[in-house]
Amino acid sequence: MNHSSAPAMAAALPSSPDTVRPRRRRMNAARIGVYAFLFGAALFFLLPLYVMITTSFKTMDEIRMGSVLALPLQATLDPWRSAWDQVSGGFWNSVAITVPSTLLPILIGAVNGYALSFWRPRFANLLFGVLMAGAFIPVQVMIYPLVWMMAKAGLFGSLPAIVLVHCIFGMPVMTLLFRNYYASVPHELFQAARVDGGGFWRIFLQVMLPMSLPIIVVAAIMQVTGVWNDYILGLVFAGRDNLPMTVQLNNVINTTTGTRLYNVNMAATILTAALPLAIYFISGRWFVRGIAAGAVKG
């Protein structure tokens, strides 16, 4: 070996970990602007939530003092007890509506997406186009025809009526999600299952459905939050005995009898929004994984 090349080779070798220093990111104007925008956006969305939470623990005498942003001097749980007494019935109604209105559209959408991706029946593209057109029709346009059909069928104002309506409006989006997800699955896997003698339902239940956990989580998050936050469909189709939590919250807040109890109203609002917020905080990473796994592919 040529000894003259030793210094050059030593210089080309990477330095030891002790001598490597991490590069420090410079806080230029663009980066400062991005952080300022993100901080402002977070403050914009968190400030109303902060006011709601602090107000819900205050007494009415403290609220009348006008210190909206101040922490409660004497925190009390009485507004929360009163709010729960008024909206607890709506909470269980919302649970009874949301559970079947989530499971049925996901199951139907998964079967539709599977059939449209692998089996491709006659007029499959036409059927898919009709489903997608239904996804973009405003809900308000369809209310009167649905009311007329539900009344003719004797279902109007009942729990099956509101569940059926949510299934109708949720099926196009669920079909789109599962069709695009299954379109990213290698077709050779389906062909191998067919060679092994698998039929329509066997391949779906034993091969495709176990692979669908990421998109099922995405579909469940979208459907649960959409059904739980719904107001107009629950108001029109649920009937007096099945009014969801959002409708009962509106009745609590907009009451005109007696003194307006802001602390009770804020507590009732937080109780109504608690489930969607919890789902987003707990399942946020699963939602991102499901989207990355093929929810918008195809």
C-alpha positions in Angstrom: 0.0 0.0 0.0 1.2 3.5 -0.8 1.8 5.3 2.5 1.2 8.6 0.8 -2.5 7.8 0.4 -3.0 7.0 4.1 -3.7 10.6 5.1 -6.2 11.0 2.3 -8.0 7.8 3.3 -8.0 8.9 6.9 -9.6 12.2 5.9 -12.2 10.4 3.9 -13.3 8.2 6.8 -16.2 9.5 8.9 -15.4 11.1 12.2 -16.0 9.4 15.5 -19.4 9.8 17.1 -17.8 12.0 19.8 -16.7 14.5 17.2 -19.9 14.6 15.1 -22.1 17.5 16.2 -25.8 17.7 15.2 -26.6 20.4 12.8 -28.7 23.1 14.4 -31.6 24.3 12.5 -31.6 28.0 11.9 -34.8 29.9 12.9 -35.2 31.8 9.7 -38.2 34.0 9.0 -40.1 31.3 7.1 -39.8 28.8 10.0 -40.8 31.5 12.6 -43.8 32.3 10.4 -44.9 28.6 10.3 -44.6 28.2 14.0 -46.5 31.5 14.6 -49.3 30.3 12.3 -49.5 26.9 14.0 -49.6 28.5 17.4 -52.3 30.9 16.3 -54.4 28.1 14.8 -54.1 26.0 18.0 -55.0 29.0 20.1 -58.0 29.7 17.9 -59.4 26.2 18.3 -58.4 25.7 22.0 -59.6 29.0 23.4 -63.3 28.3 23.0 -62.8 24.8 24.6 -60.9 26.4 27.5 -63.8 28.9 28.0 -66.4 26.1 27.9 -64.5 23.9 30.4 -63.8 26.7 32.9 -67.3 28.1 32.7 -68.8 24.7 33.3 -67.2 24.5 36.7 -68.2 28.0 37.8 -71.2 29.1 39.7 -73.7 31.6 38.1 -72.6 34.3 40.6 -69.0 34.0 39.4 -70.1 34.0 35.8 -72.0 37.2 36.3 -68.7 38.8 37.4 -67.7 38.8 33.7 -64.3 37.1 34.1 -64.7 34.8 31.1 -61.0 33.7 30.9 -60.4 33.4 34.6 -60.2 30.0 36.3 -63.1 29.1 38.7 -62.6 30.4 42.2 -64.8 27.7 43.7 -65.1 24.8 41.3 -68.4 22.9 41.5 -69.8 19.8 39.8 -73.4 20.8 40.1 -73.7 22.1 36.5 -72.4 18.8 35.3 -74.9 16.8 37.3 -77.7 19.0 36.1 -76.5 18.8 32.5 -76.3 15.0 32.6 -79.8 14.8 34.0 -81.1 16.7 31.0 -79.2 15.0 28.2 -78.6 11.5 29.5 -81.6 10.2 27.7 -80.3 11.7 24.4 -76.9 10.1 25.1 -78.4 6.6 25.2 -80.5 7.4 22.2 -77.4 8.5 20.3 -75.7 5.2 21.3 -78.6 3.2 20.0 -78.6 5.1 16.7 -74.8 5.2 16.3 -73.9 1.5 16.8 -76.1 0.0 14.1 -75.6 3.1 11.8 -71.9 2.4 12.0 -71.8 -1.4 11.7 -74.2 -1.8 8.9 -72.8 0.8 6.5 -69.2 -0.5 7.1 -70.3 -4.1 6.4 -72.3 -3.1 3.3 -69.5 -0.8 2.1 -66.9 -3.5 2.6 -68.9 -6.1 0.6 -69.6 -3.5 -2.2 -66.0 -2.4 -2.4 -64.8 -6.0 -2.5 -67.3 -6.9 -5.3 -66.5 -3.9 -7.3 -62.7 -4.4 -7.0 -62.4 -8.1 -7.7 -65.6 -9.7 -9.0 -66.6 -6.8 -11.2 -70.3 -7.7 -11.9 -72.1 -6.5 -15.0 -72.7 -2.7 -14.9 -70.2 -2.4 -12.0 -68.9 1.0 -13.2 -72.4 2.3 -13.6 -73.4 1.2 -10.1 -70.3 2.7 -8.7 -71.0 6.0 -10.5 -74.6 6.0 -9.1 -73.2 5.5 -5.6 -70.7 8.3 -6.0 -73.4 10.6 -7.3 -75.4 9.9 -4.2 -72.5 10.9 -2.0 -72.6 14.4 -3.5 -76.3 15.1 -3.3 -77.1 17.4 -0.4 -78.9 15.8 2.5 -81.6 18.6 2.5 -82.6 17.7 -1.0 -83.4 14.1 0.0 -85.3 14.8 3.2 -88.8 15.2 1.7 -88.7 12.1 -0.5 -87.4 10.1 2.4 -90.0 11.4 4.8 -92.7 10.4 2.2 -91.3 6.9 1.7 -90.8 6.3 5.5 -94.4 7.5 6.1 -95.7 5.1 3.4 -93.7 2.2 5.0 -94.9 3.0 8.5 -91.4 3.6 9.8 -91.3 7.4 10.1 -90.4 8.7 13.6 -88.9 5.4 14.8 -85.4 4.1 15.6 -85.3 1.9 12.4 -86.1 4.9 10.3 -83.1 7.0 11.5 -80.8 4.0 11.3 -81.9 3.3 7.7 -81.4 6.9 6.7 -77.9 7.0 8.1 -77.1 3.7 6.3 -78.4 5.2 3.0 -76.2 8.3 3.3 -73.2 6.5 4.7 -73.0 3.7 2.2 -71.6 5.7 -0.8 -68.6 7.0 1.2 -68.0 3.6 2.8 -68.1 1.9 -0.6 -65.6 4.4 -2.0 -63.2 3.8 0.9 -63.2 0.0 0.7 -63.1 -0.1 -3.1 -60.0 2.1 -3.2 -58.4 0.1 -0.4 -59.1 -3.3 -2.1 -57.8 -1.8 -5.4 -54.4 -1.5 -3.7 -54.4 -5.2 -2.7 -52.3 -7.4 -5.2 -54.7 -9.1 -7.6 -52.5 -12.2 -7.4 -53.7 -12.8 -3.8 -57.3 -13.0 -5.0 -56.4 -15.3 -7.9 -54.5 -17.6 -5.6 -57.6 -17.8 -3.3 -59.7 -18.6 -6.4 -57.3 -21.4 -7.4 -57.7 -22.9 -3.9 -61.4 -23.1 -4.4 -62.5 -20.0 -2.5 -65.9 -18.5 -3.4 -67.2 -15.0 -3.0 -68.0 -15.1 0.8 -65.1 -17.4 1.7 -62.5 -15.1 0.1 -64.1 -12.1 1.7 -64.4 -13.4 5.2 -61.1 -15.4 5.4 -58.8 -13.3 3.2 -60.0 -9.8 2.6 -61.7 -8.9 5.8 -58.7 -9.8 8.1 -56.6 -7.5 6.0 -59.0 -4.6 6.3 -58.4 -3.5 9.8 -56.7 -0.1 8.9 -59.6 0.9 6.6 -62.2 -0.4 9.0 -60.8 1.9 11.7 -60.9 4.9 9.2 -64.5 4.1 8.2 -65.6 3.6 11.9 -64.1 7.0 12.9 -65.8 8.8 10.0 -69.2 7.1 10.5 -69.3 7.4 14.3 -68.4 11.1 14.3 -70.8 11.8 11.4 -73.7 10.0 13.0 -73.1 11.3 16.5 -72.7 14.9 15.4 -75.8 14.8 13.2 -78.6 17.1 14.0 -81.0 17.5 11.1 -81.6 13.9 10.3 -82.1 13.0 13.9 -84.6 15.9 14.3 -86.6 14.9 11.3 -86.6 11.1 11.3 -85.9 9.9 14.9 -89.2 10.9 16.5 -89.8 12.2 20.0 -88.8 9.0 21.8 -85.4 8.6 20.0 -84.1 12.2 19.7 -80.3 12.1 19.7 -78.1 14.0 22.1 -77.5 16.9 19.6 -81.2 17.6 19.4 -81.7 17.5 23.1 -78.7 19.8 23.6 -80.4 22.3 21.3 -83.5 22.1 23.4 -81.5 22.6 26.6 -79.5 25.6 25.4 -82.4 27.4 23.6 -84.9 27.2 26.4 -86.6 30.5 27.1 -88.0 29.7 30.5 -86.3 31.0 33.6 -82.7 32.2 33.9 -80.2 31.0 31.2 -77.7 28.8 33.0 -74.5 29.2 31.1 -72.5 26.7 33.2 -75.1 24.0 32.7 -75.2 24.8 28.9 -71.4 24.5 28.7 -71.3 21.2 30.6 -74.1 19.8 28.3 -72.1 20.9 25.3 -69.0 19.2 26.5 -70.8 16.0 27.3 -72.3 16.0 23.7 -68.9 16.5 22.1 -66.9 14.2 24.5 -67.3 11.1 22.4 -66.1 12.5 19.1 -63.2 14.3 20.8 -62.2 11.1 22.6 -62.3 9.1 19.4 -60.1 11.6 17.6 -57.6 11.7 20.4 -57.4 8.0 20.9 -57.7 6.8 17.3 -55.9 9.6 15.5 -52.8 7.6 14.6 -55.0 4.7 13.4 -56.8 7.1 11.1 -53.5 8.3 9.6 -52.3 4.7 9.2 -55.6 3.7 7.5 -55.4 6.7 5.1 -51.8 5.8 4.2 -52.7 2.2 3.8 -54.9 2.9 0.8 -58.0 4.9 1.8 -57.4 7.4 -0.9 -55.7 5.2 -3.5 -57.3 3.8 -6.6 
